[in-house]
Amino acid sequence: MSNGEEALSKPVELYTTSGCPHSAAAREDLEWRGVEFVEYDVERDAAARARMLQLTGGARTVPVIVEEGKPAQVGWMGRGCPV
């Protein structure tokens, strides 16, 4: 990969809550696949919650997986937890 490609690549973001089993399942899947990601707990981080709501058009469900700055998935396997 050239330096230009690396500069364009954004890390995967995972928006979660601590008590959500679907958030835990999404985290475990990303870890199992070796995907590097940054996790944000939207119950504890108001700025992350605001970013998640902006990215999803106001969807209040976790987990949210964001790839390349765009939501790739809201919920996990068709399920999620309300925020």
Rosetta constraint file for C-alpha pairs under 8 A:
AtomPair CA 1 CA 5 HARMONIC 6.23 0.50
AtomPair CA 1 CA 6 HARMONIC 6.80 0.50
AtomPair CA 2 CA 6 HARMONIC 6.50 0.50
AtomPair CA 3 CA 7 HARMONIC 6.20 0.50
AtomPair CA 4 CA 8 HARMONIC 6.52 0.50
AtomPair CA 5 CA 9 HARMONIC 6.39 0.50
AtomPair CA 9 CA 68 HARMONIC 6.52 0.50
AtomPair CA 10 CA 67 HARMONIC 7.19 0.50
AtomPair CA 10 CA 68 HARMONIC 5.16 0.50
AtomPair CA 10 CA 69 HARMONIC 6.85 0.50
AtomPair CA 11 CA 36 HARMONIC 6.78 0.50
AtomPair CA 11 CA 37 HARMONIC 5.76 0.50
AtomPair CA 11 CA 38 HARMONIC 6.99 0.50
AtomPair CA 11 CA 67 HARMONIC 7.01 0.50
AtomPair CA 11 CA 68 HARMONIC 7.04 0.50
AtomPair CA 12 CA 35 HARMONIC 7.79 0.50
AtomPair CA 12 CA 36 HARMONIC 6.65 0.50
AtomPair CA 12 CA 37 HARMONIC 4.61 0.50
AtomPair CA 12 CA 38 HARMONIC 6.39 0.50
AtomPair CA 12 CA 65 HARMONIC 7.02 0.50
AtomPair CA 12 CA 66 HARMONIC 5.64 0.50
AtomPair CA 12 CA 67 HARMONIC 4.89 0.50
AtomPair CA 12 CA 68 HARMONIC 6.94 0.50
AtomPair CA 13 CA 37 HARMONIC 5.46 0.50
AtomPair CA 13 CA 38 HARMONIC 4.92 0.50
AtomPair CA 13 CA 39 HARMONIC 5.93 0.50
AtomPair CA 13 CA 40 HARMONIC 7.55 0.50
AtomPair CA 13 CA 64 HARMONIC 7.95 0.50
AtomPair CA 13 CA 65 HARMONIC 5.79 0.50
AtomPair CA 13 CA 66 HARMONIC 4.97 0.50
AtomPair CA 13 CA 67 HARMONIC 6.70 0.50
AtomPair CA 14 CA 27 HARMONIC 7.59 0.50
AtomPair CA 14 CA 37 HARMONIC 6.75 0.50
AtomPair CA 14 CA 38 HARMONIC 6.09 0.50
AtomPair CA 14 CA 39 HARMONIC 4.65 0.50
AtomPair CA 14 CA 40 HARMONIC 6.18 0.50
AtomPair CA 14 CA 63 HARMONIC 6.80 0.50
AtomPair CA 14 CA 64 HARMONIC 5.75 0.50
AtomPair CA 14 CA 65 HARMONIC 4.76 0.50
AtomPair CA 14 CA 66 HARMONIC 6.44 0.50
AtomPair CA 15 CA 23 HARMONIC 7.93 0.50
AtomPair CA 15 CA 39 HARMONIC 5.91 0.50
AtomPair CA 15 CA 40 HARMONIC 4.87 0.50
AtomPair CA 15 CA 41 HARMONIC 6.06 0.50
AtomPair CA 15 CA 42 HARMONIC 6.43 0.50
AtomPair CA 15 CA 48 HARMONIC 7.65 0.50
AtomPair CA 15 CA 49 HARMONIC 7.98 0.50
AtomPair CA 15 CA 52 HARMONIC 6.97 0.50
AtomPair CA 15 CA 62 HARMONIC 6.43 0.50
AtomPair CA 15 CA 63 HARMONIC 5.48 0.50
AtomPair CA 15 CA 64 HARMONIC 5.01 0.50
AtomPair CA 15 CA 65 HARMONIC 6.54 0.50
AtomPair CA 16 CA 20 HARMONIC 7.38 0.50
AtomPair CA 16 CA 23 HARMONIC 5.34 0.50
AtomPair CA 16 CA 39 HARMONIC 7.14 0.50
AtomPair CA 16 CA 40 HARMONIC 6.07 0.50
AtomPair CA 16 CA 41 HARMONIC 4.93 0.50
AtomPair CA 16 CA 42 HARMONIC 6.05 0.50
AtomPair CA 16 CA 62 HARMONIC 5.41 0.50
AtomPair CA 16 CA 63 HARMONIC 4.90 0.50
AtomPair CA 16 CA 64 HARMONIC 6.91 0.50
AtomPair CA 17 CA 23 HARMONIC 6.69 0.50
AtomPair CA 17 CA 41 HARMONIC 5.04 0.50
AtomPair CA 17 CA 42 HARMONIC 5.93 0.50
AtomPair CA 17 CA 43 HARMONIC 5.92 0.50
AtomPair CA 17 CA 62 HARMONIC 6.97 0.50
AtomPair CA 17 CA 63 HARMONIC 7.58 0.50
AtomPair CA 17 CA 83 HARMONIC 7.85 0.50
AtomPair CA 18 CA 23 HARMONIC 7.69 0.50
AtomPair CA 18 CA 41 HARMONIC 6.74 0.50
AtomPair CA 18 CA 43 HARMONIC 7.84 0.50
AtomPair CA 20 CA 24 HARMONIC 6.57 0.50
AtomPair CA 20 CA 62 HARMONIC 7.77 0.50
AtomPair CA 20 CA 80 HARMONIC 7.71 0.50
AtomPair CA 20 CA 81 HARMONIC 5.98 0.50
AtomPair CA 21 CA 25 HARMONIC 6.22 0.50
AtomPair CA 22 CA 26 HARMONIC 6.20 0.50
AtomPair CA 22 CA 62 HARMONIC 7.63 0.50
AtomPair CA 22 CA 63 HARMONIC 6.58 0.50
AtomPair CA 22 CA 75 HARMONIC 7.26 0.50
AtomPair CA 22 CA 76 HARMONIC 5.77 0.50
AtomPair CA 22 CA 79 HARMONIC 6.90 0.50
AtomPair CA 22 CA 80 HARMONIC 5.84 0.50
AtomPair CA 22 CA 81 HARMONIC 7.16 0.50
AtomPair CA 23 CA 27 HARMONIC 6.19 0.50
AtomPair CA 23 CA 62 HARMONIC 6.48 0.50
AtomPair CA 23 CA 63 HARMONIC 4.84 0.50
AtomPair CA 23 CA 76 HARMONIC 7.41 0.50
AtomPair CA 23 CA 80 HARMONIC 7.67 0.50
AtomPair CA 24 CA 28 HARMONIC 6.13 0.50
AtomPair CA 25 CA 29 HARMONIC 6.17 0.50
AtomPair CA 25 CA 76 HARMONIC 7.61 0.50
AtomPair CA 26 CA 30 HARMONIC 6.28 0.50
AtomPair CA 26 CA 63 HARMONIC 7.08 0.50
AtomPair CA 26 CA 76 HARMONIC 6.42 0.50
AtomPair CA 27 CA 31 HARMONIC 6.18 0.50
AtomPair CA 28 CA 32 HARMONIC 5.97 0.50
AtomPair CA 29 CA 33 HARMONIC 6.15 0.50
AtomPair CA 30 CA 34 HARMONIC 6.20 0.50
AtomPair CA 30 CA 35 HARMONIC 5.20 0.50
AtomPair CA 30 CA 36 HARMONIC 7.56 0.50
AtomPair CA 30 CA 37 HARMONIC 7.73 0.50
AtomPair CA 31 CA 35 HARMONIC 5.97 0.50
AtomPair CA 31 CA 36 HARMONIC 7.58 0.50
AtomPair CA 40 CA 45 HARMONIC 7.12 0.50
AtomPair CA 40 CA 48 HARMONIC 6.28 0.50
AtomPair CA 41 CA 45 HARMONIC 5.99 0.50
AtomPair CA 41 CA 48 HARMONIC 7.38 0.50
AtomPair CA 41 CA 49 HARMONIC 7.92 0.50
AtomPair CA 42 CA 46 HARMONIC 6.32 0.50
AtomPair CA 42 CA 48 HARMONIC 5.65 0.50
AtomPair CA 42 CA 49 HARMONIC 4.58 0.50
AtomPair CA 42 CA 83 HARMONIC 7.93 0.50
AtomPair CA 43 CA 49 HARMONIC 7.30 0.50
AtomPair CA 43 CA 83 HARMONIC 7.57 0.50
AtomPair CA 45 CA 49 HARMONIC 6.32 0.50
AtomPair CA 46 CA 50 HARMONIC 6.21 0.50
AtomPair CA 47 CA 51 HARMONIC 6.26 0.50
AtomPair CA 48 CA 52 HARMONIC 6.08 0.50
AtomPair CA 49 CA 53 HARMONIC 6.19 0.50
AtomPair CA 50 CA 54 HARMONIC 6.18 0.50
AtomPair CA 51 CA 55 HARMONIC 6.07 0.50
AtomPair CA 52 CA 56 HARMONIC 6.10 0.50
AtomPair CA 52 CA 58 HARMONIC 7.83 0.50
AtomPair CA 52 CA 64 HARMONIC 7.56 0.50
AtomPair CA 53 CA 57 HARMONIC 5.82 0.50
AtomPair CA 53 CA 58 HARMONIC 4.37 0.50
AtomPair CA 53 CA 59 HARMONIC 5.97 0.50
AtomPair CA 53 CA 60 HARMONIC 6.84 0.50
AtomPair CA 54 CA 58 HARMONIC 6.14 0.50
AtomPair CA 55 CA 70 HARMONIC 6.80 0.50
AtomPair CA 55 CA 71 HARMONIC 6.44 0.50
AtomPair CA 56 CA 71 HARMONIC 6.53 0.50
AtomPair CA 56 CA 74 HARMONIC 7.89 0.50
AtomPair CA 60 CA 82 HARMONIC 5.72 0.50
AtomPair CA 60 CA 83 HARMONIC 5.13 0.50
AtomPair CA 61 CA 74 HARMONIC 6.81 0.50
AtomPair CA 61 CA 75 HARMONIC 6.39 0.50
AtomPair CA 61 CA 80 HARMONIC 5.76 0.50
AtomPair CA 61 CA 81 HARMONIC 5.38 0.50
AtomPair CA 61 CA 82 HARMONIC 4.62 0.50
AtomPair CA 61 CA 83 HARMONIC 5.74 0.50
AtomPair CA 62 CA 74 HARMONIC 6.53 0.50
AtomPair CA 62 CA 75 HARMONIC 5.47 0.50
AtomPair CA 62 CA 80 HARMONIC 5.41 0.50
AtomPair CA 62 CA 81 HARMONIC 5.35 0.50
AtomPair CA 62 CA 82 HARMONIC 6.55 0.50
AtomPair CA 62 CA 83 HARMONIC 6.95 0.50
AtomPair CA 63 CA 74 HARMONIC 6.06 0.50
AtomPair CA 63 CA 75 HARMONIC 4.95 0.50
AtomPair CA 63 CA 76 HARMONIC 6.51 0.50
AtomPair CA 63 CA 80 HARMONIC 6.32 0.50
AtomPair CA 63 CA 81 HARMONIC 7.34 0.50
AtomPair CA 64 CA 71 HARMONIC 6.88 0.50
AtomPair CA 64 CA 72 HARMONIC 7.73 0.50
AtomPair CA 64 CA 73 HARMONIC 5.73 0.50
AtomPair CA 64 CA 74 HARMONIC 4.52 0.50
AtomPair CA 64 CA 75 HARMONIC 6.02 0.50
AtomPair CA 65 CA 71 HARMONIC 5.91 0.50
AtomPair CA 65 CA 72 HARMONIC 5.66 0.50
AtomPair CA 65 CA 73 HARMONIC 5.16 0.50
AtomPair CA 65 CA 74 HARMONIC 6.53 0.50
AtomPair CA 66 CA 70 HARMONIC 5.26 0.50
AtomPair CA 66 CA 71 HARMONIC 4.22 0.50
AtomPair CA 66 CA 72 HARMONIC 5.28 0.50
AtomPair CA 66 CA 73 HARMONIC 6.99 0.50
AtomPair CA 67 CA 71 HARMONIC 6.26 0.50
AtomPair CA 67 CA 72 HARMONIC 5.87 0.50
AtomPair CA 74 CA 80 HARMONIC 7.72 0.50
AtomPair CA 75 CA 79 HARMONIC 5.24 0.50
AtomPair CA 75 CA 80 HARMONIC 4.42 0.50
AtomPair CA 75 CA 81 HARMONIC 7.57 0.50
AtomPair CA 76 CA 80 HARMONIC 5.98 0.50
